[in-house]
Amino acid sequence: MESLEKSRARRAVAASLCLLLAAVGVVVFALNTGSIRLSPLNVLSTLLGNGTEEQELILFEYRLPRIIITALAGIGLGVAGAVLQGVSRNSLADPGILGLNAGAAFGLIVFVSFFRSMEGPTALLIPMFTFAGGVLTAIFIFLLSYDRNRGISPIRLILVGIAIEAGIGAVTLFLSLRLDEDIYSFASRWLAGSVWGREWIHVGSLFPWIALLAPFIYSQSKKLDVFALGDELAAGIGSRVTRNRIVLLASAVALSCASVAMAGGIGFIGLVAPHIARRLAGPQHRYFLPIAGIVGLLVLVTADTIGRSVFQPVAIPAGVVVALVGGPYFLYLLFKIKF
């Protein structure tokens, strides 16, 4: 048993290092690409403070905030997806599929309807509104999915999430049509998962959520492992199942909604990242949770880089690029998994 644990730990460390190297490579490539290309030497020189005014403007005011936002949001969505799958014992659980993104979108539309701004100090309120929308949606979905005899039914969770997402999506669309042209243009880009126009104020509003919640969730890894045993057996060995489920669900919803608030309506990362992480590091959360976050980072930064560089001069939202991969993968899992 001890040798097996050491083997899993080595696998997790090796996988994490390889993925981190890949992530660094993608970030470097992302800094170099765009409508105005900067060579690696130009990027390094600018980062060291020796770049031209134009290079500093491009790098520090446009590219770096955007890349950091996608990196943080990718980590948040990857970890949140792992928690949702662990707590619900449903390998198809994902913030987008379960309707949490729709709830967050509703919160954001309410925000822009009242404040009509994404700039300045008011941007710090956005995660609060999206969190409130996501929490209310999550409570509604889990109440409708709960069965007294069987607990949370995996298939009912998916079906209820899809139904709630459709209903909230219709209300969100109706409210967005009542916005003025500029605000509606922003809302439509956000709903498509575009991170265009993100600034340092948005980085500052997202970073605390990721920095606080991701380590906290990792500290709860053993409690997440216990959920795999089933509620009755978990309670039998002394786990406070209901309390742990509520705390972890609230943490996952907060992490997901804060990420979606700044990166837009991006789905499937929370579905794909945990599956890849489990294949690389095994089923224990203390090994695969960090990898799920790194995979989320890698996927989202890559998707955004592809969207804004490959299809020039037309930029494709990162959410669209992720959906092109995530949609078929979801169908593959749906046919593979037996409920």
Wavefront OBJ file of the C-alpha trace (Angstrom):
o trace
v 0.000 0.000 0.000
v 2.811 2.396 0.883
v 4.609 1.701 -2.388
v 1.350 2.292 -4.278
v 0.929 5.683 -2.573
v 4.509 6.634 -3.447
v 3.928 5.569 -7.047
v 0.795 7.709 -7.291
v 2.587 10.647 -5.727
v 5.455 10.348 -8.227
v 2.984 10.107 -11.111
v 1.148 13.192 -9.898
v 4.357 15.202 -9.495
v 5.675 14.135 -12.924
v 2.349 14.944 -14.607
v 2.152 18.314 -12.835
v 5.674 19.290 -13.925
v 5.029 18.285 -17.551
v 1.751 20.207 -17.633
v 3.334 23.259 -16.007
v 6.073 23.266 -18.646
v 3.407 23.016 -21.354
v 1.475 25.863 -19.706
v 4.588 28.064 -19.617
v 5.144 27.318 -23.319
v 1.550 28.259 -24.176
v 1.774 31.491 -22.156
v 5.019 32.483 -23.904
v 3.427 31.747 -27.273
v 0.319 33.745 -26.275
v 2.482 36.744 -25.339
v 4.121 36.621 -28.784
v 0.962 36.322 -30.871
v -1.796 38.725 -31.785
v -2.635 41.317 -34.405
v 0.789 42.858 -33.658
v 3.439 40.179 -33.183
v 6.223 40.487 -30.645
v 9.244 38.207 -30.833
v 10.304 36.286 -27.699
v 13.250 38.669 -27.351
v 10.925 41.689 -27.540
v 8.676 40.139 -24.884
v 11.602 39.406 -22.569
v 13.061 42.873 -23.097
v 9.682 44.510 -22.383
v 9.131 42.416 -19.252
v 12.541 43.580 -18.004
v 11.545 47.207 -18.622
v 13.545 47.798 -21.805
v 10.729 47.751 -24.360
v 9.351 50.602 -26.432
v 6.223 52.504 -25.398
v 4.156 50.603 -27.948
v 5.511 47.232 -26.783
v 4.781 48.067 -23.136
v 1.251 49.135 -24.016
v 0.569 45.930 -25.959
v 2.088 43.627 -23.361
v 1.058 45.184 -20.047
v -2.266 46.760 -20.925
v -3.711 44.214 -23.370
v -2.079 40.795 -23.403
v -0.936 40.147 -19.829
v -4.287 40.947 -18.139
v -6.105 38.791 -20.690
v -3.718 35.855 -20.291
v -3.776 36.054 -16.477
v -7.591 36.148 -16.486
v -7.790 33.044 -18.684
v -5.175 31.253 -16.554
v -6.976 32.006 -13.279
v -10.397 31.186 -14.700
v -9.090 27.922 -16.164
v -7.782 26.894 -12.737
v -11.076 27.850 -11.094
v -13.250 25.964 -13.580
v -11.036 22.867 -13.532
v -11.046 22.612 -9.728
v -14.767 23.463 -9.463
v -15.611 20.710 -11.949
v -13.592 18.176 -9.943
v -15.449 19.124 -6.759
v -18.883 18.925 -8.397
v -18.096 15.500 -9.834
v -16.808 14.287 -6.475
v -19.664 15.631 -4.346
v -22.416 14.469 -6.720
v -20.655 11.188 -7.628
v -21.481 12.076 -11.213
v -18.663 12.090 -13.767
v -20.747 14.248 -16.128
v -21.138 17.096 -13.628
v -19.795 20.439 -14.852
v -20.617 24.068 -13.953
v -21.930 24.701 -17.474
v -23.920 21.500 -17.893
v -25.479 21.811 -14.408
v -26.751 25.318 -15.169
v -24.390 27.230 -12.847
v -23.021 29.255 -15.761
v -26.588 30.205 -16.690
v -27.195 31.382 -13.122
v -23.955 33.362 -13.181
v -24.976 34.884 -16.525
v -28.285 35.959 -15.024
v -26.423 37.605 -12.138
v -24.171 39.453 -14.556
v -27.090 40.697 -16.655
v -28.736 42.016 -13.482
v -25.449 43.733 -12.607
v -25.018 45.500 -15.960
v -28.710 46.431 -15.959
v -28.177 48.422 -12.754
v -24.563 49.599 -12.967
v -24.063 49.631 -16.751
v -20.281 49.477 -16.333
v -17.464 46.908 -16.359
v -14.811 49.480 -15.548
v -13.360 50.946 -12.378
v -14.247 49.893 -8.809
v -17.703 48.628 -9.822
v -15.989 45.696 -11.596
v -15.169 44.333 -8.143
v -18.894 43.731 -7.582
v -19.286 41.451 -10.583
v -18.215 38.199 -8.830
v -20.721 38.984 -6.048
v -23.615 39.196 -8.499
v -22.560 36.130 -10.472
v -21.989 34.241 -7.217
v -25.506 35.115 -6.029
v -26.988 33.969 -9.354
v -24.972 30.746 -9.303
v -25.813 29.957 -5.667
v -29.555 30.404 -6.175
v -29.409 28.233 -9.281
v -27.353 25.555 -7.502
v -29.778 25.421 -4.562
v -32.734 25.096 -6.912
v -31.079 22.362 -9.003
v -29.942 20.260 -6.054
v -33.321 20.522 -4.311
v -35.099 19.280 -7.438
v -32.500 16.520 -7.937
v -32.709 15.193 -4.385
v -34.530 11.952 -3.643
v -35.256 10.970 -0.030
v -34.459 7.336 -0.635
v -31.540 7.553 -3.080
v -30.094 10.963 -2.357
v -28.984 12.947 -5.414
v -29.783 11.031 -8.586
v -26.982 11.459 -11.190
v -29.281 11.352 -14.218
v -31.849 13.630 -12.575
v -29.073 16.088 -11.716
v -28.097 16.360 -15.379
v -31.679 16.622 -16.654
v -32.717 19.201 -14.045
v -29.550 21.207 -14.740
v -30.267 21.267 -18.483
v -33.896 22.293 -17.885
v -32.975 25.061 -15.424
v -30.229 26.286 -17.750
v -32.751 26.587 -20.603
v -35.249 28.498 -18.448
v -32.709 30.902 -16.955
v -31.098 31.333 -20.376
v -34.430 32.495 -21.806
v -34.894 35.052 -18.994
v -31.295 36.242 -19.405
v -31.786 36.705 -23.137
v -34.990 38.680 -22.540
v -33.250 41.008 -20.069
v -30.230 41.436 -22.342
v -32.477 42.614 -25.185
v -33.592 45.508 -22.997
v -30.031 46.821 -22.635
v -28.614 49.664 -24.705
v -26.399 48.861 -27.673
v -22.998 49.141 -25.958
v -23.961 47.135 -22.879
v -25.712 44.527 -25.036
v -22.584 44.191 -27.168
v -20.531 43.466 -24.046
v -23.149 41.013 -22.709
v -23.293 39.057 -25.971
v -19.489 38.768 -26.087
v -19.438 37.645 -22.458
v -22.125 35.003 -23.050
v -19.990 33.605 -25.895
v -16.961 33.302 -23.585
v -14.909 36.222 -24.865
v -12.159 37.704 -22.651
v -11.558 40.669 -24.931
v -11.012 43.976 -23.116
v -10.089 42.574 -19.708
v -7.978 44.900 -17.551
v -5.938 44.695 -14.353
v -8.986 45.650 -12.287
v -10.612 42.418 -13.473
v -7.496 40.435 -12.545
v -7.642 41.989 -9.082
v -11.290 41.055 -8.645
v -10.764 37.394 -9.648
v -7.397 36.616 -8.043
v -8.552 36.595 -4.363
v -11.302 34.069 -5.130
v -8.876 31.638 -6.776
v -6.091 32.238 -4.233
v -8.379 31.543 -1.258
v -10.814 28.907 -2.514
v -8.499 26.610 -4.510
v -6.162 25.922 -1.526
v -9.179 25.532 0.791
v -10.733 22.928 -1.512
v -7.410 21.103 -1.722
v -7.330 20.961 2.084
v -10.672 19.111 1.903
v -9.307 16.387 -0.408
v -9.884 13.543 2.056
v -13.508 14.598 2.558
v -13.997 14.556 -1.209
v -12.540 11.033 -1.367
v -15.070 9.836 1.225
v -18.022 10.824 -0.983
v -17.049 8.053 -3.414
v -18.082 5.515 -0.749
v -21.713 6.660 -0.815
v -23.592 8.703 1.787
v -24.506 5.838 4.106
v -21.025 4.338 4.310
v -19.441 7.782 4.580
v -21.724 8.647 7.497
v -20.930 5.250 9.038
v -17.208 6.029 9.236
v -17.861 9.374 10.924
v -18.047 11.820 7.992
v -20.476 14.738 8.380
v -21.887 14.154 4.916
v -24.510 16.896 4.698
v -22.309 19.594 6.193
v -19.299 18.653 4.044
v -21.445 18.541 0.911
v -22.865 22.021 1.545
v -19.434 23.538 2.283
v -17.792 21.963 -0.756
v -20.702 22.790 -3.055
v -20.655 26.418 -1.898
v -16.899 26.572 -2.507
v -17.230 25.045 -5.996
v -20.103 27.371 -6.907
v -18.141 30.419 -5.685
v -15.027 29.336 -7.602
v -16.989 28.637 -10.771
v -19.051 31.818 -10.668
v -16.069 34.065 -9.958
v -14.231 32.480 -12.902
v -17.218 32.795 -15.216
v -17.703 36.409 -14.114
v -14.380 37.419 -15.641
v -13.880 34.867 -18.424
v -17.458 34.713 -19.698
v -19.848 31.831 -20.290
v -17.259 29.103 -20.880
v -18.407 25.520 -20.507
v -16.911 22.006 -20.627
v -13.581 22.849 -18.936
v -14.999 21.667 -15.619
v -16.010 18.441 -17.363
v -12.839 17.687 -19.322
v -10.118 18.781 -16.862
v -11.024 16.376 -13.998
v -11.270 13.406 -16.395
v -7.810 14.085 -17.814
v -6.428 14.640 -14.306
v -7.806 11.314 -13.034
v -6.233 9.465 -15.944
v -2.868 11.045 -15.152
v -2.851 10.872 -11.331
v -5.451 8.344 -10.192
v -8.710 8.789 -8.259
v -7.465 10.442 -5.065
v -8.318 14.141 -4.944
v -5.081 15.230 -3.268
v -3.232 14.020 -6.360
v -5.535 15.003 -9.192
v -7.059 18.291 -7.935
v -3.911 20.366 -8.699
v -3.617 18.666 -12.090
v -7.273 19.461 -12.870
v -6.488 23.130 -12.223
v -3.393 23.082 -14.423
v -5.275 21.303 -17.229
v -8.031 23.934 -16.983
v -5.416 26.678 -17.249
v -3.766 25.000 -20.222
v -7.042 24.430 -22.080
v -8.434 27.935 -21.606
v -5.210 29.836 -22.379
v -4.704 27.651 -25.466
v -8.307 28.162 -26.600
v -8.055 31.944 -26.228
v -4.704 32.021 -28.048
v -6.126 29.965 -30.922
v -9.238 32.130 -31.097
v -7.356 35.412 -31.359
v -4.437 34.317 -33.529
v -5.427 31.516 -35.911
v -8.601 33.196 -37.175
v -7.213 36.704 -37.686
v -8.477 39.299 -38.394
v -11.682 37.845 -36.872
v -11.240 36.854 -33.211
v -13.167 33.773 -32.081
v -14.256 33.754 -28.396
v -12.399 31.230 -26.237
v -15.749 29.725 -25.202
v -16.502 28.781 -28.812
v -13.108 27.082 -29.249
v -13.551 25.137 -25.973
v -17.068 24.068 -27.000
v -15.780 22.678 -30.307
v -13.692 20.192 -28.300
v -15.822 19.842 -25.178
v -19.128 19.114 -26.941
v -17.980 15.927 -28.711
v -16.138 14.821 -25.561
v -19.349 15.192 -23.524
v -21.242 13.049 -26.023
v -18.486 10.435 -25.859
v -18.769 10.303 -22.051
v -22.560 10.240 -22.216
v -22.571 7.104 -24.368
v -19.706 5.488 -22.450
v -21.022 5.886 -18.900
v -23.755 3.603 -17.614
v -26.179 5.259 -15.205
l 1 2 3 4 5 6 7 8 9 10 11 12 13 14 15 16 17 18 19 20 21 22 23 24 25 26 27 28 29 30 31 32 33 34 35 36 37 38 39 40 41 42 43 44 45 46 47 48 49 50 51 52 53 54 55 56 57 58 59 60 61 62 63 64 65 66 67 68 69 70 71 72 73 74 75 76 77 78 79 80 81 82 83 84 85 86 87 88 89 90 91 92 93 94 95 96 97 98 99 100 101 102 103 104 105 106 107 108 109 110 111 112 113 114 115 116 117 118 119 120 121 122 123 124 125 126 127 128 129 130 131 132 133 134 135 136 137 138 139 140 141 142 143 144 145 146 147 148 149 150 151 152 153 154 155 156 157 158 159 160 161 162 163 164 165 166 167 168 169 170 171 172 173 174 175 176 177 178 179 180 181 182 183 184 185 186 187 188 189 190 191 192 193 194 195 196 197 198 199 200 201 202 203 204 205 206 207 208 209 210 211 212 213 214 215 216 217 218 219 220 221 222 223 224 225 226 227 228 229 230 231 232 233 234 235 236 237 238 239 240 241 242 243 244 245 246 247 248 249 250 251 252 253 254 255 256 257 258 259 260 261 262 263 264 265 266 267 268 269 270 271 272 273 274 275 276 277 278 279 280 281 282 283 284 285 286 287 288 289 290 291 292 293 294 295 296 297 298 299 300 301 302 303 304 305 306 307 308 309 310 311 312 313 314 315 316 317 318 319 320 321 322 323 324 325 326 327 328 329 330 331 332 333 334 335 336 337 338 339
